[in-house]
């Protein structure tokens, strides 16, 4: 099973549109995971219309239209992998322990908010992934998203993709 992980699209506030490279990757994924801060319902509609399956949550910048459609926390079992999605996890210091305590029943937690790619594993075995942002790199050198596979109930082939700078 092929996954695409993204977050913090911030369309149309930080970017006019979802990057075409990300939309191409959506078409190749079996499941698209979005960890919040869409900022408009049209982006939810766009990804829903192109994804085979969309798992998403709302973020702190999402208004009533997005919050009415999406939960604060999402969970799914995908080919034996227990996946969770949330927008905010708090400061980097202590993140692994906090998330392992809050989500003891998960194998992987996808989160956003910081726009900073993150890939660590807590002592409990919980893997924490932040795909960064495909539209707003903030202090990062590139805008990013992540692809991965689920193989035999395990997350494999995790790859951070850099997007070209907007002109």
N, C-alpha and C positions, 0 to 999 in steps of 0.2 A: 504494500500500500504506500503510495507516494503522498507526502504531506508538503504543504506550503504554509509557512508561518510568517505572519506579518503583524504590524501594529502601528499605531500612531500615524495614520495616513493624513489626517488633518486637511482633508479636501472640503471646501475650496479655500480655507484660510491660509494654509502654508504652501499649498500647491494648487494649481488650477485643475489638475486631473491626476488620476492614478497613472503611474508610469507604464508605458506600453510593455516594457520588459516584465513587469510584475503581472500584468494581465495575461501575457503569453504563458508565464509560469502557472497561473491559476488554471488555464486550460489543460495543462499537463498533470495537474494534481488530482488525486482521488478525494482528498479532504483539504480544505482551506481553513486555517485557524487565524482569527484576527483578535488581538488582545486589546482592543478598545482605542478610543480617541479617533473615531471616524470623522466626527464633527458634523456630518450631514447624513440624512437618511438615503439620499441618492447614491452614496457610496455603498451603503448596505445593499441597496437594490442592485447595483452594478455587480458586486461580487456574488450575490445570491443568484443572479441570472447567468453567471459564467461558471460558477463552481458546481461540481457534482454534489458536494456536500459542504456546507459552511457551518463552522462552529465559531461563534463570536460572543464577545461581552462588550458592555459599555465602559467608557472611561470617564475621567473627571471633566473632560471638555465636551462630552456628549450631552445634548439637550433632551427635552422630553420626547421628541419623536424617535430618537434612537433608543432611549431608555425604555420606552414602551414596548419595544420589539426584542430587546436583548437583556439577558441577565447580568448581574454583577460578577457571578462566578458560573462557569460552565464546566461540565464534566462529561466525558464520553469514554466508552470502552471501544477501542479500535484494534481489531485482530489480537485481543488479549492484552493490549497495552492500556493502562488506566491513565488517561490524559485529563488534565485540568487546565483551565484558562482563567486568568484574572488580570486586571489592568495594573494595579499598584501592589507592590510588595514591601514598600518602605525603604529605608536606607540600605546601601550595599553592606555596611557593617552588620553582621549577624543575620543576613538574609537567609542563608541555608538553614540555620537552626529554626528561625521563625516560620519559614515555609514548611519545613518538615513537621513542626509541631501543629501547624494549622491544617496541613493536608497529608495526614499519615497514610491515607488510603490511595495515594497516587504514585505512579511511576515517573511521570513527567509533568511539570508545571510550566506553561507558557505564560509570560507576562510582558508588559510593556512599560509605558510611562516615561522612562528615562531617555529613550531614544539611543541608548548605549547597548550594543550587542553584549550578551552575557551567556556563558555556557559553563555551569559548574554542577557538581553533584554533592549533595548533602551526605553526611555520615550515614543517614538512614537509607541511602540509595536513591533518593528523589533527585531527578535531574531537573535543573532550572535553566530555561532558555528564554532569552529576550532577543527577538530578531532585529532590534533597532527600528528605524523608520525608513520607509522607501521614499519619503518626500521631504523630511526635515532632519538633516544630519546633526544639527546643533554643533557640539564641540567635536564631532567625529569627522574623520577625513572623507567618509563616503556615506551615502544613503544605502540602506541594506535591507535584506530579507533573508530568510532561511528556508532551505528545503531539507527534507529527511525522508527516510523510509521506515516502515515498520516491518520487521522480519521476525517471524517466530515469536511475536509478543514483545520484541525489543526494538528500541529506537536505534537505527543504523544510518550510515551515510549522511550524517548531519553536515550541511555545508552552508556557510555564510556567503551570500552573493552581494557583491558591490555593484551599485548602479552607477552609470556614467553621470557626471555632473551635468546639471541642467544648463542650457545655454541662455 
